[in-house]
Amino acid sequence: MPPWVNYGIFFITINALHRGTDVLIQDKAQEVIRSAALHYHGQRWWIHLWLAMPDHIHALLSFPQEESMAKVVGDWKRFVACRTGIEWQKGFFDHRLRKEESFEEKAHYIRMNPVRKELVEKPEDWPHVLAFDGRTGTPYRLEPGCR
């Protein structure tokens, strides 16, 4: 795990321009989204938790201090858009986790999102997830074919 992971964890939401669609979980798009997220992992961000919903992405990410979070996310969105045609809303939403906030609480909120939207019955049934525990760098859930 890179030392910059200790800089902070951010709760990020990235929205597709056209809400109410399933553009982010279609097979070709999901393959590009997942591959690009993993390509950035350990270099331009650290994925603590990443979950793609049909029209938005929730993530708990850390960024190197020398990188601009806006530039990293913007570069990633441009790359994905170029290869998939996905249109994104401008910018993204971010919130830095404070000491009093529980990582587990935010992770639970993210993992329950597909359950709340009635897309699956249990969070472990949702396939569009990447997660690393952030303490040892060991994946605790990484879908097959994502190594």
N, CA and C atoms as a LAMMPS dump frame, in Angstrom:
ITEM: TIMESTEP
0
ITEM: NUMBER OF ATOMS
441
ITEM: BOX BOUNDS ff ff ff
-5.0000000000000000e+02 5.0000000000000000e+02
-5.0000000000000000e+02 5.0000000000000000e+02
-5.0000000000000000e+02 5.0000000000000000e+02
ITEM: ATOMS id mol type element x y z
1 1 1 N 0.852 -1.179 0
2 1 2 C 0 0 0
3 1 3 C 0.894 1.237 0
4 2 1 N 0.635 2.177 -0.906
5 2 2 C 1.452 3.392 -0.939
6 2 3 C 1.271 4.216 0.341
7 3 1 N 2.306 4.923 0.784
8 3 2 C 2.193 5.711 2.022
9 3 3 C 1.161 6.823 1.945
10 4 1 N 0.875 7.307 0.741
11 4 2 C -0.083 8.414 0.614
12 4 3 C -1.519 8.009 0.918
13 5 1 N -1.795 6.716 1.031
14 5 2 C -3.153 6.269 1.368
15 5 3 C -3.569 6.817 2.728
16 6 1 N -2.603 7.048 3.605
17 6 2 C -2.911 7.584 4.934
18 6 3 C -3.302 9.05 4.916
19 7 1 N -3.195 9.713 3.771
20 7 2 C -3.533 11.126 3.65
21 7 3 C -5.009 11.397 3.915
22 8 1 N -5.858 10.498 3.527
23 8 2 C -7.289 10.679 3.766
24 8 3 C -8.109 9.797 2.848
25 9 1 N -9.327 9.548 3.258
26 9 2 C -10.262 8.757 2.462
27 9 3 C -11.419 9.673 2.076
28 10 1 N -11.791 9.629 0.808
29 10 2 C -12.863 10.466 0.285
30 10 3 C -14.002 9.598 -0.216
31 11 1 N -15.215 10.013 0.144
32 11 2 C -16.435 9.386 -0.362
33 11 3 C -16.779 10.146 -1.635
34 12 1 N -16.706 9.466 -2.78
35 12 2 C -16.865 10.078 -4.087
36 12 3 C -18.124 9.537 -4.758
37 13 1 N -18.861 10.41 -5.442
38 13 2 C -19.97 9.994 -6.295
39 13 3 C -19.763 10.617 -7.662
40 14 1 N -19.773 9.773 -8.685
41 14 2 C -19.614 10.207 -10.071
42 14 3 C -20.889 9.805 -10.801
43 15 1 N -21.565 10.776 -11.408
44 15 2 C -22.852 10.515 -12.054
45 15 3 C -22.756 10.539 -13.568
46 16 1 N -23.439 9.583 -14.204
47 16 2 C -23.633 9.64 -15.647
48 16 3 C -24.546 10.829 -15.944
49 17 1 N -24.387 11.418 -17.095
50 17 2 C -25.215 12.566 -17.463
51 17 3 C -26.689 12.197 -17.49
52 18 1 N -26.998 11.065 -18.072
53 18 2 C -28.39 10.642 -18.202
54 18 3 C -28.751 9.697 -17.067
55 19 1 N -29.386 10.271 -16.048
56 19 2 C -29.788 9.474 -14.886
57 19 3 C -30.975 8.602 -15.272
58 20 1 N -31.162 7.508 -14.555
59 20 2 C -32.272 6.603 -14.818
60 20 3 C -31.979 5.606 -15.934
61 21 1 N -30.727 5.532 -16.386
62 21 2 C -30.335 4.572 -17.412
63 21 3 C -29.478 3.486 -16.758
64 22 1 N -29.081 2.493 -17.55
65 22 2 C -28.187 1.459 -17.033
66 22 3 C -26.846 1.496 -17.767
67 23 1 N -26.465 2.655 -18.236
68 23 2 C -25.281 2.818 -19.076
69 23 3 C -23.99 2.34 -18.409
70 24 1 N -23.869 2.437 -17.095
71 24 2 C -22.621 2.09 -16.421
72 24 3 C -22.463 0.605 -16.116
73 25 1 N -23.54 -0.165 -16.263
74 25 2 C -23.414 -1.591 -15.954
75 25 3 C -23.587 -2.47 -17.187
76 26 1 N -23.677 -1.865 -18.357
77 26 2 C -23.685 -2.665 -19.584
78 26 3 C -22.312 -3.298 -19.73
79 27 1 N -22.272 -4.494 -20.292
80 27 2 C -21.04 -5.298 -20.302
81 27 3 C -19.811 -4.561 -20.801
82 28 1 N -19.851 -3.979 -21.999
83 28 2 C -18.67 -3.322 -22.552
84 28 3 C -18.26 -2.133 -21.689
85 29 1 N -19.214 -1.322 -21.287
86 29 2 C -18.912 -0.154 -20.452
87 29 3 C -18.336 -0.593 -19.115
88 30 1 N -18.925 -1.603 -18.495
89 30 2 C -18.456 -2.055 -17.192
90 30 3 C -17.032 -2.596 -17.287
91 31 1 N -16.713 -3.258 -18.378
92 31 2 C -15.355 -3.773 -18.569
93 31 3 C -14.345 -2.627 -18.624
94 32 1 N -14.672 -1.567 -19.351
95 32 2 C -13.78 -0.401 -19.453
96 32 3 C -13.705 0.33 -18.121
97 33 1 N -14.835 0.544 -17.481
98 33 2 C -14.88 1.24 -16.189
99 33 3 C -14.026 0.503 -15.163
100 34 1 N -14.212 -0.789 -15.065
101 34 2 C -13.475 -1.612 -14.099
102 34 3 C -11.976 -1.625 -14.414
103 35 1 N -11.626 -1.826 -15.669
104 35 2 C -10.214 -1.858 -16.063
105 35 3 C -9.524 -0.53 -15.798
106 36 1 N -10.21 0.566 -16.123
107 36 2 C -9.629 1.895 -15.898
108 36 3 C -9.48 2.18 -14.407
109 37 1 N -10.456 1.783 -13.614
110 37 2 C -10.369 1.974 -12.162
111 37 3 C -9.179 1.199 -11.607
112 38 1 N -9.003 -0.028 -12.058
113 38 2 C -7.89 -0.842 -11.588
114 38 3 C -6.547 -0.316 -12.094
115 39 1 N -6.53 0.245 -13.299
116 39 2 C -5.3 0.825 -13.828
117 39 3 C -4.819 1.988 -12.944
118 40 1 N -5.755 2.8 -12.446
119 40 2 C -5.419 3.934 -11.58
120 40 3 C -5.045 3.489 -10.169
121 41 1 N -5.549 2.318 -9.768
122 41 2 C -5.361 1.843 -8.393
123 41 3 C -3.876 1.701 -8.064
124 42 1 N -3.475 2.304 -6.957
125 42 2 C -2.096 2.228 -6.499
126 42 3 C -1.188 3.258 -7.129
127 43 1 N -1.687 3.95 -8.159
128 43 2 C -0.896 4.97 -8.83
129 43 3 C -1.495 6.363 -8.634
130 44 1 N -2.739 6.515 -9.071
131 44 2 C -3.375 7.836 -9.001
132 44 3 C -4.492 7.88 -7.964
133 45 1 N -4.948 6.733 -7.532
134 45 2 C -5.876 6.626 -6.399
135 45 3 C -5.729 5.25 -5.785
136 46 1 N -6.264 5.127 -4.584
137 46 2 C -6.313 3.836 -3.903
138 46 3 C -7.776 3.514 -3.692
139 47 1 N -8.199 2.372 -4.209
140 47 2 C -9.595 1.953 -4.072
141 47 3 C -9.762 1.234 -2.741
142 48 1 N -10.501 1.859 -1.841
143 48 2 C -10.92 1.17 -0.623
144 48 3 C -12.194 0.397 -0.948
145 49 1 N -13.098 1.055 -1.677
146 49 2 C -14.353 0.439 -2.11
147 49 3 C -14.839 1.173 -3.349
148 50 1 N -15.301 0.432 -4.32
149 50 2 C -15.787 0.981 -5.592
150 50 3 C -17.019 0.194 -5.982
151 51 1 N -18.132 0.88 -6.236
152 51 2 C -19.36 0.202 -6.618
153 51 3 C -20.026 0.982 -7.734
154 52 1 N -20.224 0.318 -8.865
155 52 2 C -20.916 0.939 -9.998
156 52 3 C -22.396 0.581 -9.931
157 53 1 N -23.217 1.597 -9.962
158 53 2 C -24.663 1.443 -10.068
159 53 3 C -25.022 1.68 -11.539
160 54 1 N -26.275 1.503 -11.921
161 54 2 C -26.633 1.7 -13.331
162 54 3 C -26.269 3.082 -13.888
163 55 1 N -26.39 4.135 -13.066
164 55 2 C -26.151 5.485 -13.595
165 55 3 C -25.209 6.33 -12.741
166 56 1 N -24.559 5.72 -11.765
167 56 2 C -23.579 6.454 -10.959
168 56 3 C -22.61 5.478 -10.294
169 57 1 N -21.524 6.043 -9.809
170 57 2 C -20.504 5.266 -9.115
171 57 3 C -20.308 5.867 -7.737
172 58 1 N -20.267 5.012 -6.728
173 58 2 C -19.883 5.422 -5.376
174 58 3 C -18.531 4.795 -5.097
175 59 1 N -17.659 5.54 -4.44
176 59 2 C -16.352 4.989 -4.113
177 59 3 C -15.81 5.615 -2.841
178 60 1 N -14.991 4.854 -2.148
179 60 2 C -14.163 5.358 -1.059
180 60 3 C -12.742 5.269 -1.589
181 61 1 N -12.131 6.432 -1.838
182 61 2 C -10.83 6.509 -2.495
183 61 3 C -9.871 7.379 -1.701
184 62 1 N -8.591 7.077 -1.83
185 62 2 C -7.522 7.95 -1.347
186 62 3 C -6.729 8.4 -2.567
187 63 1 N -6.156 9.614 -2.474
188 63 2 C -5.409 10.205 -3.578
189 63 3 C -4.037 10.636 -3.087
190 64 1 N -3.009 10.543 -3.95
191 64 2 C -1.692 11.055 -3.573
192 64 3 C -1.763 12.557 -3.322
193 65 1 N -1.001 13.052 -2.366
194 65 2 C -1.016 14.483 -2.045
195 65 3 C -0.6 15.336 -3.226
196 66 1 N 0.287 14.816 -4.064
197 66 2 C 0.784 15.621 -5.183
198 66 3 C -0.182 15.657 -6.366
199 67 1 N -1.258 14.901 -6.296
200 67 2 C -2.255 14.873 -7.373
201 67 3 C -3.476 15.701 -6.989
202 68 1 N -4.069 16.355 -7.957
203 68 2 C -5.338 17.028 -7.763
204 68 3 C -6.451 15.996 -7.922
205 69 1 N -7.285 15.856 -6.897
206 69 2 C -8.392 14.913 -6.962
207 69 3 C -9.252 15.199 -8.186
208 70 1 N -9.528 16.469 -8.462
209 70 2 C -10.359 16.843 -9.61
210 70 3 C -9.703 16.411 -10.922
211 71 1 N -8.396 16.557 -11.019
212 71 2 C -7.697 16.157 -12.25
213 71 3 C -7.711 14.642 -12.411
214 72 1 N -7.468 13.915 -11.341
215 72 2 C -7.457 12.454 -11.415
216 72 3 C -8.826 11.94 -11.861
217 73 1 N -9.885 12.397 -11.198
218 73 2 C -11.238 11.941 -11.551
219 73 3 C -11.583 12.399 -12.961
220 74 1 N -11.233 13.639 -13.306
221 74 2 C -11.507 14.15 -14.65
222 74 3 C -10.787 13.357 -15.726
223 75 1 N -9.525 13.029 -15.494
224 75 2 C -8.767 12.215 -16.452
225 75 3 C -9.402 10.84 -16.622
226 76 1 N -9.819 10.24 -15.508
227 76 2 C -10.442 8.924 -15.563
228 76 3 C -11.754 8.991 -16.351
229 77 1 N -12.575 10.007 -16.074
230 77 2 C -13.849 10.155 -16.781
231 77 3 C -13.629 10.35 -18.28
232 78 1 N -12.633 11.156 -18.655
233 78 2 C -12.335 11.382 -20.075
234 78 3 C -11.912 10.079 -20.75
235 79 1 N -11.054 9.317 -20.088
236 79 2 C -10.606 8.044 -20.642
237 79 3 C -11.801 7.122 -20.886
238 80 1 N -12.647 6.962 -19.879
239 80 2 C -13.808 6.076 -20.001
240 80 3 C -14.761 6.586 -21.076
241 81 1 N -14.997 7.896 -21.107
242 81 2 C -15.9 8.47 -22.109
243 81 3 C -15.385 8.222 -23.522
244 82 1 N -14.097 8.375 -23.714
245 82 2 C -13.482 8.179 -25.033
246 82 3 C -13.688 6.754 -25.526
247 83 1 N -13.628 5.789 -24.638
248 83 2 C -13.718 4.383 -25.033
249 83 3 C -15.129 3.809 -25.013
250 84 1 N -16.047 4.49 -24.354
251 84 2 C -17.405 3.939 -24.23
252 84 3 C -18.492 4.853 -24.773
253 85 1 N -18.2 6.143 -24.903
254 85 2 C -19.235 7.094 -25.301
255 85 3 C -20.103 7.556 -24.141
256 86 1 N -19.804 7.115 -22.928
257 86 2 C -20.576 7.537 -21.764
258 86 3 C -20.4 9.035 -21.562
259 87 1 N -21.495 9.712 -21.339
260 87 2 C -21.463 11.136 -21.012
261 87 3 C -21.623 11.257 -19.5
262 88 1 N -20.769 12.083 -18.9
263 88 2 C -20.771 12.259 -17.459
264 88 3 C -21.319 13.628 -17.091
265 89 1 N -21.93 13.712 -15.915
266 89 2 C -22.246 15.026 -15.363
267 89 3 C -20.941 15.746 -15.099
268 90 1 N -20.982 17.054 -15.157
269 90 2 C -19.785 17.838 -14.874
270 90 3 C -19.378 17.638 -13.411
271 91 1 N -18.088 17.488 -13.198
272 91 2 C -17.57 17.358 -11.842
273 91 3 C -17.964 16.045 -11.191
274 92 1 N -17.976 16.059 -9.876
275 92 2 C -18.328 14.9 -9.069
276 92 3 C -18.574 15.421 -7.657
277 93 1 N -19.115 14.578 -6.816
278 93 2 C -19.342 14.944 -5.423
279 93 3 C -18.295 14.25 -4.571
280 94 1 N -17.728 14.979 -3.626
281 94 2 C -16.743 14.367 -2.743
282 94 3 C -16.947 14.843 -1.316
283 95 1 N -16.601 13.969 -0.404
284 95 2 C -16.678 14.276 1.021
285 95 3 C -15.538 13.536 1.702
286 96 1 N -14.681 14.262 2.378
287 96 2 C -13.581 13.618 3.091
288 96 3 C -14.11 13.032 4.393
289 97 1 N -13.792 11.775 4.636
290 97 2 C -14.211 11.157 5.888
291 97 3 C -13.454 11.806 7.031
292 98 1 N -14.183 12.218 8.039
293 98 2 C -13.579 12.818 9.224
294 98 3 C -13.321 11.736 10.244
295 99 1 N -12.53 12.048 11.237
296 99 2 C -12.187 11.049 12.257
297 99 3 C -13.424 10.461 12.932
298 100 1 N -14.443 11.293 13.123
299 100 2 C -15.623 10.81 13.827
300 100 3 C -16.539 9.966 12.931
301 101 1 N -16.277 9.983 11.637
302 101 2 C -17.096 9.199 10.727
303 101 3 C -16.514 7.792 10.601
304 102 1 N -17.384 6.836 10.509
305 102 2 C -16.967 5.452 10.423
306 102 3 C -16.807 5.031 8.97
307 103 1 N -15.621 4.5 8.66
308 103 2 C -15.394 3.928 7.347
309 103 3 C -16.43 2.834 7.074
310 104 1 N -16.662 1.994 8.072
311 104 2 C -17.602 0.889 7.911
312 104 3 C -19.021 1.394 7.632
313 105 1 N -19.391 2.502 8.263
314 105 2 C -20.716 3.084 8.042
315 105 3 C -20.879 3.516 6.586
316 106 1 N -19.875 4.195 6.038
317 106 2 C -19.936 4.647 4.637
318 106 3 C -19.883 3.452 3.692
319 107 1 N -19.021 2.474 4.002
320 107 2 C -18.928 1.285 3.161
321 107 3 C -20.258 0.536 3.15
322 108 1 N -20.901 0.433 4.31
323 108 2 C -22.207 -0.23 4.388
324 108 3 C -23.231 0.522 3.538
325 109 1 N -23.243 1.843 3.62
326 109 2 C -24.168 2.649 2.811
327 109 3 C -23.967 2.342 1.325
328 110 1 N -22.699 2.307 0.892
329 110 2 C -22.403 2.05 -0.515
330 110 3 C -22.84 0.643 -0.911
331 111 1 N -22.463 -0.35 -0.113
332 111 2 C -22.782 -1.742 -0.449
333 111 3 C -24.283 -2.019 -0.457
334 112 1 N -25.045 -1.252 0.348
335 112 2 C -26.495 -1.453 0.405
336 112 3 C -27.238 -0.719 -0.704
337 113 1 N -26.558 0.124 -1.455
338 113 2 C -27.215 0.904 -2.508
339 113 3 C -27.978 0.026 -3.502
340 114 1 N -27.402 -1.042 -4.05
341 114 2 C -28.182 -1.873 -4.977
342 114 3 C -29.346 -2.601 -4.304
343 115 1 N -29.239 -2.85 -3.002
344 115 2 C -30.34 -3.473 -2.263
345 115 3 C -31.475 -2.466 -2.1
346 116 1 N -31.12 -1.231 -1.701
347 116 2 C -32.141 -0.184 -1.552
348 116 3 C -32.873 0.087 -2.86
349 117 1 N -32.159 -0.027 -3.986
350 117 2 C -32.761 0.203 -5.309
351 117 3 C -33.45 -1.046 -5.857
352 118 1 N -33.483 -2.12 -5.028
353 118 2 C -34.141 -3.385 -5.36
354 118 3 C -33.561 -4.032 -6.616
355 119 1 N -32.24 -3.898 -6.784
356 119 2 C -31.555 -4.537 -7.903
357 119 3 C -31.072 -5.935 -7.523
358 120 1 N -30.831 -6.142 -6.231
359 120 2 C -30.458 -7.445 -5.679
360 120 3 C -31.063 -7.556 -4.285
361 121 1 N -31.113 -8.773 -3.767
362 121 2 C -31.639 -8.973 -2.418
363 121 3 C -30.577 -8.766 -1.35
364 122 1 N -29.325 -9.166 -1.664
365 122 2 C -28.228 -9.059 -0.701
366 122 3 C -27.072 -8.309 -1.354
367 123 1 N -26.335 -7.508 -0.589
368 123 2 C -25.237 -6.741 -1.187
369 123 3 C -24.192 -7.604 -1.871
370 124 1 N -23.941 -8.796 -1.352
371 124 2 C -22.93 -9.655 -1.971
372 124 3 C -23.35 -10.199 -3.335
373 125 1 N -24.624 -10.014 -3.696
374 125 2 C -25.106 -10.451 -5.01
375 125 3 C -24.813 -9.434 -6.113
376 126 1 N -24.437 -8.218 -5.753
377 126 2 C -24.16 -7.176 -6.749
378 126 3 C -22.755 -7.381 -7.312
379 127 1 N -22.622 -7.573 -8.623
380 127 2 C -21.32 -7.937 -9.184
381 127 3 C -20.376 -6.77 -9.484
382 128 1 N -20.851 -5.545 -9.461
383 128 2 C -20.063 -4.408 -9.944
384 128 3 C -19.317 -3.708 -8.803
385 129 1 N -18.443 -4.498 -8.144
386 129 2 C -17.76 -4.022 -6.939
387 129 3 C -16.271 -4.34 -7.02
388 130 1 N -15.473 -3.394 -6.564
389 130 2 C -14.052 -3.612 -6.303
390 130 3 C -13.816 -3.137 -4.885
391 131 1 N -13.012 -3.865 -4.125
392 131 2 C -12.754 -3.429 -2.758
393 131 3 C -11.404 -3.922 -2.274
394 132 1 N -10.708 -3.055 -1.572
395 132 2 C -9.437 -3.376 -0.939
396 132 3 C -9.53 -2.843 0.479
397 133 1 N -8.971 -3.563 1.435
398 133 2 C -9.21 -3.173 2.823
399 133 3 C -8.451 -1.92 3.242
400 134 1 N -7.451 -1.472 2.483
401 134 2 C -6.772 -0.223 2.794
402 134 3 C -5.771 -0.316 3.928
403 135 1 N -5.749 -1.436 4.645
404 135 2 C -4.787 -1.598 5.733
405 135 3 C -3.633 -2.486 5.291
406 136 1 N -3.933 -3.544 4.58
407 136 2 C -2.872 -4.439 4.125
408 136 3 C -2.759 -4.459 2.607
409 137 1 N -3.712 -3.822 1.928
410 137 2 C -3.706 -3.854 0.474
411 137 3 C -4.232 -5.156 -0.092
412 138 1 N -4.73 -6.036 0.767
413 138 2 C -5.248 -7.323 0.332
414 138 3 C -6.71 -7.184 -0.074
415 139 1 N -7.072 -7.663 -1.256
416 139 2 C -8.473 -7.588 -1.643
417 139 3 C -9.328 -8.43 -0.71
418 140 1 N -10.437 -7.863 -0.243
419 140 2 C -11.363 -8.695 0.507
420 140 3 C -12.558 -9.062 -0.331
421 141 1 N -12.726 -8.425 -1.471
422 141 2 C -13.708 -8.855 -2.457
423 141 3 C -13.269 -8.272 -3.783
424 142 1 N -12.911 -9.138 -4.69
425 142 2 C -12.518 -8.717 -6.011
426 142 3 C -13.135 -9.708 -6.961
427 143 1 N -13.986 -9.228 -7.822
428 143 2 C -14.727 -10.107 -8.71
429 143 3 C -13.782 -10.886 -9.624
430 144 1 N -14.158 -12.09 -10.029
431 144 2 C -13.332 -12.893 -10.92
432 144 3 C -12.97 -12.115 -12.184
433 145 1 N -11.769 -12.328 -12.663
434 145 2 C -11.32 -11.683 -13.885
435 145 3 C -10.813 -10.28 -13.711
436 146 1 N -10.675 -9.805 -12.469
437 146 2 C -10.284 -8.418 -12.224
438 146 3 C -8.856 -8.273 -11.723
439 147 1 N -8.107 -9.309 -11.662
440 147 2 C -6.727 -9.216 -11.149
441 147 3 C -5.813 -8.65 -12.179
